[in-house]
Amino acid sequence: MREIISLNDSWKFIQKDAGLPEFFPAEWDDVTLPHTWNAIDGHDGSGSYDRGSYWYARNFTTPGQPLKNGRVYVEIPAAGQQAAVYVNGQKAVYHEGGYSAFRADITGLCKDTGDNLLVVNCSNENKDSVYPQSADFTFYGGLYRGVNLICVPETHFDLDYYGGPGLKVTPEPCDDGGAFFELEAYVVNSDENFTVLYQITDEDGREVACACRPADNTKVTVHVPNVTLWDIDNPYLYTVTALLERRNESCDEITLKTGVRSFSCHPDRGFILNGKETPLRGVSRHQDMLYKGNALSKQDHYRDARLIKELGANTIRLAHYQHSQDFYDACDESGFIVWAEIPFISVFNKDPQAHQNCITQMTELVVQNYHHPSICFWGISNEILIGGISDRLVENHKELNQLAKELDPTRLTTIAHVSMTPLESPLHHITDVISWNHYFGWYGGKMEENGPWLDSFHKKYPDLCIGLSEYGCEGIITYHTDNPRCKDYSEEYQALYHEHMAKVLAERPWLWSSHVWNMFDFGCAARDEGGVSGRNNKGLVTMDRKTKKDSYYIYKAWWNKEPMVHIAGKRYAQRSGNPAEIKIYSNQPSVALYVNGEKLDEKTPVDNICTFSVTLKDGFNTILAAAEGVSDATTLEKVTREPSIYTLPEFGDRMEGVANWFKLTGDLDLKAPMKFPKGKYNVRFTIEELAKSPEALSVTSEAIFLATGFKLSPGHGMWDMMKAMTPESMTSLSVSTMPEGFIESLNTRLNKIDVIKPI
């Protein structure tokens, strides 16, 4: 029978490209898997992180085999970003792509007795043929999901096909209240002596259907009567077992859990699950954690799922790559609708080998995760137009979409558009549904523009199912103010933004989905803004999972049915203003506020919010918010001067910088048409082209910092993502908070600088 042996302990690791060792390297460092060498520098704000080619080594003994000519496989659930596996000095497999499982038959490389040396070379160095090329997150390196040995007899369920389980299960509900389960197993080295026995059991372990087929013809459809549908509120799972038998003994076995559900999308009715209109409202999730990087345990993954469930979300977009099987399992068990995608993101590489890597990663994603009932959407790309559009890019999308449909005709395909995507883009009509990444109210425009933009696009394309795949803003729990403004990075502005967005979404049930960017703060070593470097701080929860920001609770009030009340602004603990505004989030019909033990007022929440005006006494004040059966309390201190740490220092400097910037334009008419004189720079040059002139780059970098807070320089920060953009395109991308006339003033200043011609 199959035996799976974890090899997560007793590893040696060296953080340099030491080359393939001939013997067990006892002098290397001891590590336990899962492991990444970027657990610290991947998000510590140091400005960069180690992207290298490093080595792991471990001894193992060859397990005994129950049948003659058994096989031994090494299984790598994921290795960032490229990996080569060696056994006793011989290469067993090389794999490109940092997020999917792969295996190798190492039987012929193993010794009959004694220790075998297993060595894995992992690299997260940039490679042009491997996606992601460049993106707004850290590409952690290492064996961050562990390593297994899988021992099987000579005749076994296939382990070689794109890391898949060797069993394909397709449940489909039928009109009689039952379901058809199409079952297909793939057997290697079979003959007439072997059969496959399929068994389906319910959650109580009762067998509800079975079938037996010859091992060379293993596809069969069985009927299960009176099925319980998998649903968001009742994620019911059936267990499907395929048992490979030879006469009177079992040789190999696979077990998968799956669920029965139907779903569709409609332009006006949104997402429909099991015949019921069910607007999908949830979050995106990255797989890393503070000072663990992406080397998470099963317990970490399940904790994340519980935090998202507590929020009341019913959908998760798993950005921007294949996630752990542990998390997909958690989604199956928790009742989330999942958007799963490949890292075809941000920067398009025209190299055909890069496209082949997309094809491989899409195939691995679908084959390895086909059985998960939570997954309803395959995502084929994200913000891929940052570097522009081309016919080849469009064709590559069509090929990826066709591939996903061929591999899995039961699910829908989707795409995440960057804001700058033209309204007439051909990319709108490739996937089954589409979604947009919009940051009106943070990177550009005002939060109030979100609803009208969605309405306008819906009116223009009434036959398209549209969603909001990303929206959000940074919220750093250190910064507080009673006058929140865009780009102040305060917890209060983030809360204000999400208060508005929660209402926008509630008023538009025809949006098939929405996903907050992001559930958790995550590592992005390239970022340097808001006083917290190395991270994207748009999470509703901090990267260590310890602190739920106020914005978390506004969604809990909208989405979670359990009674709740939350006092916002608890970390704004020292206040100088009087009266103070106390904001309460609640899903209850009324909320009473008590100040220093006395009832101040009782109000009915509007859009799940109550606001009270409170006169604080000097010193400490106790605040209690109470609704039926639930309450929340905090203490606020009335002070004469609030701590300076409450304000991002550079916020005021940037505002002053913008004013000084405009002074340099003098009396120029910034509403006049922009000029593009020959031989002079202008805002239609790419950032990379402008960088050829130190003066042009300096002016442009200053403008980008004043407008966005991004610190831009070649080889650092967001350079790789932004270098192909032009300052003009950034305004259409909505990646700036440039005031009126700002882009025109930049063009005027660039017009004074001569273009440096190549030598």
VOKE-597460 format. One record per residue (C-alpha): x, y, z. Coordinates in steps of 0.2 Angstrom, whole numbers, plus 2048, in hexadecimal, padded with zeros to 3 digits. Layout:
<recs>
REC   u   v   w
REC   X   Y   Z
...
</recs>
This chain:
<recs>
REC   u   v   w
REC 800 800 800
REC 805 812 7FE
REC 80F 81A 80B
REC 812 82C 80D
REC 821 831 818
REC 824 843 81D
REC 836 849 81C
REC 834 85A 824
REC 841 857 832
REC 854 855 832
REC 859 860 823
REC 869 869 820
REC 869 87A 817
REC 876 886 811
REC 871 898 80B
REC 87E 899 7FD
REC 880 891 7ED
REC 88B 883 7F3
REC 888 877 7E5
REC 882 865 7E6
REC 88A 85C 7F5
REC 892 84B 7F2
REC 88F 846 804
REC 883 84A 812
REC 888 85C 817
REC 888 85B 82A
REC 890 86D 82B
REC 881 875 823
REC 873 87D 82E
REC 865 873 836
REC 854 877 830
REC 843 870 831
REC 836 871 823
REC 82C 87B 81E
REC 83A 887 81C
REC 83E 897 813
REC 84E 8A1 813
REC 843 8B1 811
REC 839 8AF 821
REC 841 8BF 828
REC 848 8CA 819
REC 838 8C6 80E
REC 82F 8D4 818
REC 83A 8DC 825
REC 83C 8EC 81C
REC 84F 8EA 818
REC 84B 8EF 806
REC 84F 8DF 7FD
REC 84F 8CC 801
REC 85A 8BE 7FC
REC 856 8B7 7EB
REC 863 8A9 7E9
REC 866 896 7E5
REC 868 88C 7F5
REC 869 87A 7FB
REC 860 86E 806
REC 866 85D 80A
REC 85F 84E 814
REC 863 83B 816
REC 855 82E 815
REC 854 81B 814
REC 84B 812 806
REC 83B 80C 80D
REC 836 7FA 80B
REC 829 7F6 7FD
REC 81A 7EB 800
REC 81A 7E5 7EE
REC 828 7E0 7E2
REC 82F 7EF 7D8
REC 827 7FC 7E2
REC 82B 80E 7DF
REC 831 81D 7EA
REC 82C 82F 7E6
REC 832 83F 7ED
REC 824 84C 7EE
REC 827 85F 7F0
REC 817 867 7F4
REC 81F 878 7EE
REC 830 87F 7ED
REC 834 892 7EA
REC 836 895 7DC
REC 840 889 7D2
REC 847 878 7D9
REC 852 86A 7D4
REC 851 85A 7DE
REC 860 84D 7DF
REC 861 83C 7E6
REC 873 835 7EA
REC 87A 842 7DE
REC 86E 83F 7CF
REC 861 84B 7CA
REC 850 845 7CC
REC 845 854 7C6
REC 846 866 7C3
REC 836 871 7C5
REC 832 883 7C1
REC 825 88C 7CA
REC 824 88F 7DD
REC 813 88B 7E2
REC 80E 87A 7DC
REC 812 868 7E0
REC 81E 85D 7D6
REC 825 84B 7D8
REC 832 840 7D2
REC 834 82D 7D1
REC 845 82A 7DA
REC 844 817 7DB
REC 853 815 7D0
REC 85D 822 7D9
REC 85B 81A 7EA
REC 867 80E 7F2
REC 861 7FD 7F8
REC 868 7FF 809
REC 86F 80D 814
REC 86C 820 812
REC 867 829 803
REC 86C 83C 801
REC 85D 847 7FB
REC 862 858 7F6
REC 857 866 7F0
REC 85E 876 7E8
REC 851 884 7E9
REC 852 895 7E0
REC 848 8A4 7E1
REC 853 8AD 7D5
REC 84A 8B6 7C7
REC 848 8AB 7B7
REC 840 8B2 7A8
REC 837 8A2 7A4
REC 82F 8A1 7B5
REC 820 8AA 7BC
REC 81E 8B5 7C5
REC 82A 8C1 7BD
REC 827 8D0 7C8
REC 819 8D3 7D4
REC 814 8DC 7E4
REC 819 8CE 7F0
REC 828 8C5 7F6
REC 82D 8B5 7EC
REC 833 8AB 7FB
REC 840 89D 7F8
REC 841 88C 800
REC 838 87C 804
REC 82A 885 80C
REC 81D 877 80B
REC 828 868 810
REC 82D 858 807
REC 826 846 807
REC 82B 835 801
REC 81D 82B 7F9
REC 81F 818 7F8
REC 814 80F 7EC
REC 813 7FD 7E4
REC 818 7FB 7D2
REC 806 7FC 7CD
REC 7FF 80C 7D5
REC 7F5 81C 7D2
REC 7FE 828 7C7
REC 80A 834 7D0
REC 812 83C 7C1
REC 804 846 7B9
REC 807 858 7BE
REC 808 854 7D0
REC 7F6 84F 7D0
REC 7EE 842 7DC
REC 7EB 835 7CE
REC 7D8 836 7D1
REC 7CC 842 7C9
REC 7BB 844 7D1
REC 7AD 84E 7C9
REC 79C 84F 7D3
REC 78D 857 7CA
REC 77C 859 7D3
REC 76D 852 7C9
REC 75A 856 7C9
REC 755 847 7D5
REC 75E 84E 7E4
REC 76D 843 7E1
REC 77E 845 7D8
REC 788 83D 7CB
REC 79A 83A 7D0
REC 7A6 838 7C1
REC 7B5 82E 7C7
REC 7C5 82C 7BE
REC 7D5 824 7C4
REC 7E6 823 7BB
REC 7EF 812 7BE
REC 801 80F 7BA
REC 808 7FE 7B5
REC 7F7 7F5 7B6
REC 7F2 7E4 7AE
REC 7E2 7D9 7AF
REC 7E5 7D5 7C1
REC 7E1 7E6 7C7
REC 7D1 7EF 7CB
REC 7CC 800 7D2
REC 7BF 800 7DF
REC 7B6 811 7E2
REC 7AE 815 7F2
REC 7A4 825 7F7
REC 7A0 829 809
REC 797 837 811
REC 79D 841 820
REC 797 834 82C
REC 7A2 827 823
REC 793 81E 81C
REC 796 817 80A
REC 789 81F 7FE
REC 790 818 7EE
REC 79D 80D 7E6
REC 7A3 806 7D6
REC 7B1 7FA 7D0
REC 7BA 7FB 7BF
REC 7C9 7F3 7B7
REC 7D9 7FC 7BA
REC 7DB 800 7A8
REC 7CA 807 7A6
REC 7C7 811 7B6
REC 7BB 81E 7B1
REC 7A9 81C 7B8
REC 79A 827 7BD
REC 790 822 7CD
REC 780 829 7D3
REC 77F 82F 7E5
REC 76D 831 7EB
REC 767 83F 7F7
REC 777 849 7F7
REC 77B 857 803
REC 781 865 7F9
REC 791 86E 7FE
REC 78C 880 802
REC 794 88F 80B
REC 78A 88C 81B
REC 78B 879 81A
REC 79B 874 811
REC 797 862 810
REC 7A5 856 80A
REC 7A4 845 803
REC 7B3 839 803
REC 7B8 830 7F3
REC 7C4 822 7F5
REC 7CC 819 7E6
REC 7D3 808 7EB
REC 7DF 7FE 7E0
REC 7DD 7EC 7E2
REC 7E6 7DC 7DC
REC 7DC 7CC 7E0
REC 7DA 7CC 7F3
REC 7E5 7DB 7F8
REC 7E5 7ED 7F6
REC 7F4 7F5 7EE
REC 7F2 808 7EE
REC 7E5 814 7F4
REC 7E0 826 7F1
REC 7D4 830 7FB
REC 7CD 841 7F7
REC 7BF 84C 7FE
REC 7B3 855 7F3
REC 7A2 85E 7F3
REC 793 85F 7E8
REC 78D 870 7E2
REC 787 87A 7D3
REC 78C 88C 7D0
REC 78B 899 7C2
REC 78D 8AC 7C0
REC 780 8B8 7B8
REC 784 8CA 7B3
REC 775 8D0 7BD
REC 773 8C2 7CA
REC 785 8C0 7CF
REC 78B 8B0 7D6
REC 77F 8A2 7D7
REC 783 893 7E3
REC 777 883 7E2
REC 76A 88E 7DA
REC 76A 89C 7E7
REC 771 8AE 7E3
REC 780 8AF 7EF
REC 78B 8BF 7ED
REC 79D 8BB 7F0
REC 7A4 8C7 7FC
REC 7B5 8C3 804
REC 7C8 8C5 804
REC 7D8 8C1 7FB
REC 7E6 8B8 804
REC 7F9 8B6 802
REC 801 8A7 80A
REC 80E 8AF 815
REC 810 8B4 827
REC 81B 8BF 832
REC 82C 8B8 834
REC 826 8A7 82D
REC 825 8AD 81B
REC 81C 8A0 811
REC 822 891 81B
REC 811 88F 824
REC 80A 880 82D
REC 7FA 877 82B
REC 7F4 880 83B
REC 7F9 891 834
REC 7EE 88E 824
REC 7DF 888 82E
REC 7E1 897 83A
REC 7E0 8A3 82B
REC 7D0 89A 825
REC 7C8 89C 836
REC 7CD 8AF 836
REC 7C5 8B1 825
REC 7B5 8A7 82A
REC 7B3 8B2 83A
REC 7B3 8C1 82F
REC 7A4 8BA 826
REC 7AC 8B9 815
REC 7A6 8AC 809
REC 7B3 8AD 7FC
REC 7C6 8AD 7FB
REC 7D1 8B2 7EC
REC 7E1 8A8 7EF
REC 7EE 8B5 7E8
REC 7F8 8B3 7DD
REC 7FD 8A1 7DC
REC 7F9 88F 7E1
REC 7F7 88E 7F4
REC 7FA 87F 800
REC 7EF 870 7FF
REC 7EC 873 811
REC 7E4 884 80E
REC 7D9 87D 800
REC 7D3 870 80C
REC 7CF 87D 819
REC 7C5 886 80B
REC 7BB 876 807
REC 7B7 873 819
REC 7B3 886 81D
REC 7A7 889 80E
REC 7B1 896 805
REC 7AF 899 7F2
REC 7C1 89A 7EC
REC 7C9 8A3 7DD
REC 7DA 899 7DA
REC 7E6 8A0 7CE
REC 7F8 89F 7C6
REC 805 8AD 7C8
REC 803 8B4 7B6
REC 805 8C5 7BE
REC 80A 8D7 7BA
REC 818 8D5 7AE
REC 816 8CB 79E
REC 825 8C2 796
REC 824 8BF 784
REC 82F 8B0 785
REC 826 8A1 77F
REC 82E 897 78D
REC 826 8A3 79A
REC 815 89F 792
REC 819 88D 793
REC 81C 88F 7A6
REC 80A 897 7A7
REC 803 888 79E
REC 80C 87C 7AA
REC 807 886 7BA
REC 7F5 886 7B4
REC 7F5 874 7B1
REC 7FC 870 7C2
REC 7F0 87C 7CA
REC 7E1 873 7C2
REC 7E7 861 7C3
REC 7ED 862 7D5
REC 7DD 86B 7DB
REC 7CF 865 7D0
REC 7C6 85C 7DF
REC 7C4 86B 7EA
REC 7B2 870 7EB
REC 7B7 881 7F2
REC 7BF 886 7E1
REC 7B3 88D 7D5
REC 7BE 899 7CB
REC 7CF 897 7C2
REC 7D8 8A7 7C0
REC 7E3 8A9 7B1
REC 7EC 8BA 7B4
REC 7ED 8C9 7BF
REC 7F1 8DB 7BA
REC 7FB 8D4 7AC
REC 7F9 8E5 7A2
REC 804 8EF 7AD
REC 812 8EC 79F
REC 806 8F0 791
REC 7FC 8E5 785
REC 800 8DB 776
REC 7F8 8CF 76A
REC 803 8C1 771
REC 7FD 8C5 783
REC 7EB 8C4 77D
REC 7EE 8B3 774
REC 7F7 8AC 783
REC 7E8 8B0 78E
REC 7DD 8A7 781
REC 7E8 898 782
REC 7E8 898 795
REC 7D5 89A 796
REC 7D3 88C 789
REC 7DF 881 793
REC 7D5 884 7A4
REC 7C5 880 79B
REC 7CC 870 793
REC 7D3 86A 7A4
REC 7C4 86E 7AD
REC 7B4 873 7A4
REC 7AA 873 7B5
REC 7B1 883 7BB
REC 7B1 895 7B6
REC 7C1 89F 7B1
REC 7C4 8B1 7B6
REC 7D1 8BF 7B5
REC 7D6 8CD 7C0
REC 7D8 8DE 7B6
REC 7E3 8EC 7BB
REC 7DA 8FD 7BC
REC 7E2 903 7AC
REC 7DB 8F5 7A1
REC 7D2 8FE 793
REC 7BF 8FC 794
REC 7BF 8F5 782
REC 7CD 8E8 786
REC 7CC 8D7 77D
REC 7D1 8D0 78E
REC 7BF 8D3 794
REC 7B8 8C5 789
REC 7C4 8B7 78B
REC 7BF 8B0 79D
REC 7AE 8AB 7A3
REC 7AD 8B9 7AF
REC 7B9 8C8 7B3
REC 7BE 8D2 7C2
REC 7C7 8E3 7C5
REC 7D4 8E9 7D1
REC 7CF 8FA 7D5
REC 7D6 905 7E3
REC 7CC 915 7E1
REC 7CF 91E 7F1
REC 7E1 918 7F4
REC 7EC 918 7E4
REC 7E1 925 7DB
REC 7D0 92D 7DB
REC 7C4 92D 7E9
REC 7BB 91E 7F1
REC 7AB 925 7EB
REC 7B0 921 7D9
REC 7AF 90E 7DC
REC 79C 90C 7DB
REC 799 917 7CC
REC 7A8 90F 7C3
REC 7A0 8FD 7C5
REC 78F 903 7C0
REC 796 90B 7B1
REC 79F 8FC 7AB
REC 790 8F1 7AF
REC 786 8FC 7A4
REC 792 8FC 796
REC 794 8E9 797
REC 784 8E2 79D
REC 788 8D0 797
REC 798 8CF 7A1
REC 799 8C8 7B3
REC 7A4 8D4 7BC
REC 7AC 8D4 7CD
REC 7B8 8DE 7D8
REC 7C8 8D3 7DA
REC 7D2 8E0 7E4
REC 7CE 8F0 7EE
REC 7D6 8F6 7FE
REC 7E2 903 806
REC 7F0 902 812
REC 7EC 903 825
REC 7FA 903 831
REC 7F4 901 843
REC 801 90E 84A
REC 7F9 91D 841
REC 7E9 925 847
REC 7DF 935 843
REC 7CE 93D 845
REC 7D0 944 834
REC 7D4 935 829
REC 7DB 938 817
REC 7E0 92E 809
REC 7F2 929 80A
REC 7F4 92D 81C
REC 7F6 91A 820
REC 7EB 91C 82F
REC 7E0 90E 836
REC 7D2 91A 835
REC 7D3 91E 823
REC 7D4 90B 81F
REC 7C4 909 829
REC 7BB 917 821
REC 7C0 910 810
REC 7B9 8FF 814
REC 7AA 906 81C
REC 7A6 90E 80B
REC 7AB 8FF 801
REC 7A0 8F2 80B
REC 791 8FD 807
REC 796 8FE 7F4
REC 796 8EB 7F3
REC 786 8E9 7FD
REC 77D 8F4 7F1
REC 783 8EA 7E2
REC 77F 8D8 7E4
REC 781 8D5 7D1
REC 794 8D6 7D4
REC 798 8C3 7D3
REC 7A7 8C6 7E0
REC 7B1 8D2 7EA
REC 7C2 8CF 7F2
REC 7CA 8DB 7FF
REC 7DC 8DD 7FC
REC 7E1 8D6 807
REC 7DC 8CB 816
REC 7ED 8CC 81E
REC 7FC 8D8 81C
REC 809 8CE 812
REC 81B 8CF 80D
REC 821 8DA 7FF
REC 833 8DD 801
REC 833 8EA 7F3
REC 827 8F6 7FC
REC 82C 905 806
REC 81D 910 80B
REC 813 915 819
REC 822 913 825
REC 820 900 825
REC 82C 8F9 818
REC 82C 8E8 810
REC 81A 8E5 812
REC 809 8E8 80A
REC 7FF 8EF 818
REC 7ED 8EE 810
REC 7E9 8DF 81B
REC 7D9 8DF 826
REC 7E4 8D5 832
REC 7F7 8D8 836
REC 804 8CC 82F
REC 806 8C4 83F
REC 7F4 8C0 840
REC 7F3 8C8 851
REC 7E9 8D8 84E
REC 7D9 8DA 845
REC 7D8 8EC 83E
REC 7C8 8F6 83F
REC 7C5 8F3 82D
REC 7C3 8E0 831
REC 7B4 8E4 83C
REC 7AA 8EE 830
REC 7AA 8DF 824
REC 7A6 8D4 833
REC 797 8DF 837
REC 791 8DD 825
REC 795 8CB 821
REC 795 8C1 831
REC 783 8BD 837
REC 789 8BA 849
REC 785 8C9 855
REC 793 8D5 857
REC 798 8E6 85C
REC 7A9 8EE 85B
REC 7B0 8FF 861
REC 7BB 906 853
REC 7CB 910 857
REC 7D0 907 866
REC 7E3 909 861
REC 7DF 91C 860
REC 7E0 91B 872
REC 7E7 92D 876
REC 7DC 93B 86F
REC 7DD 94D 871
REC 7CD 952 867
REC 7BD 956 870
REC 7B0 950 86D
REC 7B7 940 867
REC 7AE 935 85A
REC 7AB 924 85F
REC 7A6 918 851
REC 79E 907 854
REC 79C 8F9 847
REC 78E 8ED 84B
REC 781 8E2 842
REC 774 8E4 850
REC 764 8EF 84F
REC 76A 8FB 85D
REC 77A 8FF 866
REC 77C 908 877
REC 78C 912 87B
REC 791 914 88D
REC 79F 920 892
REC 7A7 91F 8A3
REC 799 914 8A9
REC 78A 91F 8A3
REC 77F 91C 894
REC 782 92A 887
REC 777 925 879
REC 76F 916 870
REC 76F 916 85D
REC 769 90B 84E
REC 778 907 843
REC 778 90E 831
REC 781 903 825
REC 787 8F9 835
REC 78F 909 83C
REC 78A 914 84B
REC 794 924 84F
REC 793 92D 860
REC 79A 93E 865
REC 7A2 93C 876
REC 7AA 949 881
REC 7B9 941 889
REC 7BE 946 89B
REC 7D1 949 89E
REC 7DA 939 8A1
REC 7D2 928 89E
REC 7C1 924 898
REC 7B8 913 897
REC 7AE 910 888
REC 7A1 902 886
REC 796 8FE 877
REC 788 8F2 87A
REC 77B 8E9 86F
REC 770 8DB 873
REC 77B 8CD 87A
REC 78C 8D4 874
REC 797 8E2 879
REC 7A8 8EA 877
REC 7B2 8F6 882
REC 7C2 900 882
REC 7CB 90E 88B
REC 7CF 91F 883
REC 7DB 92C 88B
REC 7D7 93F 889
REC 7E8 947 886
REC 7ED 959 881
REC 7F9 952 873
REC 7F8 942 86A
REC 807 938 867
REC 811 93C 858
REC 812 92A 853
REC 800 92B 84E
REC 804 935 83E
REC 80F 92F 830
REC 81D 93C 82F
REC 81F 93C 81D
REC 80C 93F 81A
REC 80E 951 81E
REC 81F 952 815
REC 817 94B 805
REC 808 957 806
REC 814 965 808
REC 81F 95E 7FA
REC 810 95E 7EE
REC 80E 970 7F1
REC 820 974 7EE
REC 81F 96A 7DE
REC 812 975 7D7
REC 81C 985 7DC
REC 829 97F 7CF
REC 81C 980 7C1
REC 81B 992 7C4
REC 80C 99A 7BA
REC 80B 98C 7AD
REC 7F9 987 7A7
REC 7F8 975 7AD
REC 7E7 973 7A4
REC 7EF 976 793
REC 7F2 967 788
REC 802 95F 78C
REC 811 960 780
REC 81D 953 77A
REC 82B 95B 772
REC 837 951 768
REC 848 94D 771
REC 840 951 782
REC 83A 945 78F
REC 827 944 793
REC 81B 93A 79D
REC 819 92E 78F
REC 82A 927 792
REC 82B 917 79C
REC 833 918 7AD
REC 841 90D 7A6
REC 844 919 798
REC 844 928 7A4
REC 851 91F 7AF
REC 85E 922 7A1
REC 85E 934 7A6
REC 863 936 7B9
REC 85A 947 7B8
REC 84A 940 7B0
REC 849 932 7BC
REC 84C 93D 7CB
REC 83D 948 7C6
REC 832 939 7C3
REC 837 930 7D3
REC 833 940 7DD
REC 822 941 7D4
REC 81E 92F 7D7
REC 823 930 7EA
REC 818 940 7ED
REC 809 938 7E4
REC 80A 926 7EA
REC 816 924 7F8
REC 820 918 7EE
REC 833 91A 7EE
REC 839 916 7DD
REC 84B 912 7D8
REC 853 906 7CB
REC 855 8F4 7D3
REC 84B 8F9 7E3
REC 839 8FA 7E9
REC 82B 8F8 7DB
REC 838 8FB 7CD
REC 835 8EB 7C4
REC 822 8ED 7C3
REC 822 900 7BF
REC 831 901 7B3
REC 826 8FD 7A4
REC 819 90A 7A9
REC 818 91C 7A4
REC 813 92A 7B0
REC 804 92E 7A5
REC 7FF 91B 7A6
REC 800 91C 7B9
REC 7F1 928 7B9
REC 7E6 91D 7AF
REC 7EC 90E 7BA
REC 7E6 919 7C9
REC 7F7 916 7D2
REC 7F8 928 7D7
REC 7F0 934 7E2
REC 7F6 942 7D6
REC 7ED 952 7D8
REC 7E6 95B 7C9
REC 7F4 962 7BE
REC 801 956 7C6
REC 804 94B 7B7
REC 804 95B 7AC
REC 811 963 7B7
REC 81C 954 7B6
REC 81B 954 7A3
REC 820 966 7A3
REC 830 963 7AE
REC 834 954 7A3
REC 833 95E 794
REC 842 968 799
REC 84D 959 79A
REC 856 953 78A
REC 854 940 785
REC 864 937 788
REC 867 92D 778
REC 86F 91C 778
REC 881 91C 774
</recs>
